Amino acid sequence: MKVITPPIKSQGIKTKLVPWIKEILPSKEGTWIEPFLGTGVVAFNMNYKKAILNDTNPHIILLYKEIQDGIITPQIVRSYLEKEGDKLKTAGDNGYDHFRYIRDRFNEKPNSLDFIFLSRAGFNGMMRFNKKGQWNIPFCKKPERFAQAYITKIVNQVTRVSHVIKLEWEFYNKQFSEIIPLAKKGDIIYCDPPYYGRYVDYYNGWTEEDEELLFNQLTKTEAKFILSTWHHNVYRENEMIGRFWNNFNIITKDHFYHSGGKIENRRSIVEALVCNFDLDEEIAKHNHGIKKKPKQLSIFDLEKSQYAQSSSTIYKDGKFGS
Ligand SMILES: C[S@@+](CC[C@H](N)C(=O)[O-])C[C@H]1O[C@@H](n2cnc3c(N)ncnc32)[C@H](O)[C@@H]1O
């Protein structure tokens, strides 16, 4: 499958997981609802006519709305990157002076073109905002960053995204908890929240209470949902799996994150997809097996599981047991 990649990058980008998510999609009908949009790579590859896309990060939402509205076009991006790329090449401190200039301009008055620049000239394709909500990733230290071939690559990404974003797609800049209740029977909600206990910045604070609220909302929804989370790495298990998500079906896959500041975050991690619908047995064969929990939860189960201690699940030799 050829994956459509977005013009912005982030350490949590799910490009590698797109075919896997697509493989388990229950249907192409209804509305695709993504409360934690991030770079948008998952939504862009799912081919839904209708979508509700949301993120608390206003820069992401503004960029995609402006592409949808034709305010940001491939041609505008090309001219901008050629102009700023030229300045980067000749700027003092090996280009860093111009990177700082764009960063300060963006932090003073955010705009989508500077956002693309920072995302593509920042260290290791990372996206992070400090406590004041300002861009907080240093320069990749490549003054020649915006060579013609790289500009063309970014421009092509904008072109493809402008083709897949449909007029019917709605963009929001709200809390996830305001978006999930919009889902109706027949819709599909894909959730990729910040991973609990792994990474925090201005737009990615994530507490146990957030996870519990998400669990409560996804338990009540009439729509189908798929949740991305991490299952375990070499150091530890994700305690939220035992606490909440074992109530649903889970499949897992090894994944290696190439970018990320902390060394722990750059190691291999076992990714999980949690869903509230039954999965094909065929899928189980190449996904470490399925941990099944097909029955509908009763209110009693729900209350129990919300306060239950973690870890009734044992993950061993690629199989689940209890
Ligand atoms: C792990 S990233 C999503 C990555 C995305 N799936 C991708 O492939 O690029 C989580 C996203 O959720 C957003 N976010 C964090 N807390 C949120 C909240 N309470 N409500 C909505 N969005 C939130 C962050 O700004 C971030 O973009």
The ligand as a Gaussian input file, in Angstrom:
#p B3LYP/6-31G(d) Opt

LIG

0 1
 C       -0.024000      10.815000      19.380000
 S       -0.529000      12.307000      18.622000
 C       -1.492000      11.770000      17.254000
 C       -0.589000      11.301000      16.137000
 C       -1.321000      11.010000      14.843000
 N       -2.081000       9.783000      14.907000
 C       -0.327000      10.942000      13.711000
 O       -0.131000       9.862000      13.135000
 O        0.314000      11.956000      13.410000
 C       -1.706000      12.944000      19.737000
 C       -2.343000      14.243000      19.303000
 O       -3.400000      14.533000      20.223000
 C       -3.453000      15.923000      20.483000
 N       -4.056000      16.070000      21.816000
 C       -3.461000      15.947000      23.025000
 N       -4.356000      16.087000      24.038000
 C       -5.560000      16.266000      23.429000
 C       -6.900000      16.452000      23.926000
 N       -7.132000      16.498000      25.246000
 N       -7.922000      16.575000      23.025000
 C       -7.645000      16.557000      21.689000
 N       -6.404000      16.416000      21.163000
 C       -5.380000      16.261000      22.019000
 C       -2.002000      16.399000      20.379000
 O       -1.932000      17.761000      20.029000
 C       -1.430000      15.465000      19.321000
 O       -1.446000      16.073000      18.061000

